[in-house]
Amino acid sequence: MPEFESVRTTAEAIGRITCIKTGEEIGLLYQWDNGETQAALYDDGIPSTQVCSDHSAEPDVGVKHG
């Protein structure tokens, strides 16, 4: 049985994801204890997730873009 190098156990929300057209919050960006990041997008109240381990996370919390 293969061993996994990095096992995810806990995650912390590190940023909010907002729609660039409406400014509405559409999800959260999480960072796992092994350094991987994961986006959790809201879908009618039910979060859906996407793992983004190949991308560096630069949180953009509270910044509004014009």
C-alpha positions as CSV (number, residue, x, y, z in Angstrom):
1,M,0.0,0.0,0.0
2,P,1.5,3.4,-1.0
3,E,2.4,5.9,1.7
4,F,1.3,9.5,1.3
5,E,4.0,12.1,1.8
6,S,1.7,14.8,3.1
7,V,-1.5,14.1,4.8
8,R,-4.0,16.9,5.3
9,T,-5.5,17.0,8.8
10,T,-6.6,20.6,9.6
11,A,-7.3,23.7,7.4
12,E,-7.5,27.4,8.2
13,A,-9.5,29.9,6.2
14,I,-6.9,32.4,4.9
15,G,-9.0,34.5,2.5
16,R,-12.4,35.3,1.0
17,I,-13.3,34.8,-2.6
18,T,-15.4,37.5,-4.1
19,C,-17.1,37.9,-7.5
20,I,-15.3,40.6,-9.5
21,K,-18.5,41.7,-11.1
22,T,-20.8,42.0,-8.0
23,G,-18.4,42.1,-5.1
24,E,-20.5,39.3,-3.4
25,E,-18.6,36.7,-1.4
26,I,-18.7,33.4,-3.3
27,G,-16.3,31.2,-1.2
28,L,-13.3,30.9,1.1
29,L,-9.7,29.9,0.5
30,Y,-8.3,27.4,3.0
31,Q,-4.7,26.4,3.7
32,W,-4.1,22.9,5.0
33,D,-1.4,22.1,7.6
34,N,0.7,20.6,4.9
35,G,0.8,23.8,2.9
36,E,-1.7,22.9,0.2
37,T,-4.5,25.4,-0.5
38,Q,-8.1,24.6,-1.4
39,A,-10.9,26.8,-2.6
40,A,-14.4,26.2,-1.2
41,L,-17.0,27.9,-3.4
42,Y,-20.6,28.4,-2.3
43,D,-23.1,26.7,-4.5
44,D,-26.7,27.6,-3.4
45,G,-25.6,27.3,0.2
46,I,-23.6,24.1,-0.2
47,P,-19.8,24.6,-0.4
48,S,-18.0,22.9,-3.3
49,T,-14.2,22.5,-3.2
50,Q,-11.3,22.5,-5.6
51,V,-7.7,21.6,-4.5
52,C,-5.1,24.1,-5.7
53,S,-1.9,22.6,-4.4
54,D,0.2,23.8,-7.4
55,H,-0.7,27.5,-6.9
56,S,0.8,29.8,-4.3
57,A,-1.8,31.4,-2.1
58,E,-1.8,35.2,-1.8
59,P,-4.9,36.1,0.3
60,D,-6.8,39.2,-0.8
61,V,-8.9,39.7,2.3
62,G,-10.9,42.9,2.5
63,V,-9.4,44.5,-0.6
64,K,-11.9,45.9,-3.1
65,H,-10.9,46.1,-6.7
66,G,-12.5,48.8,-9.0
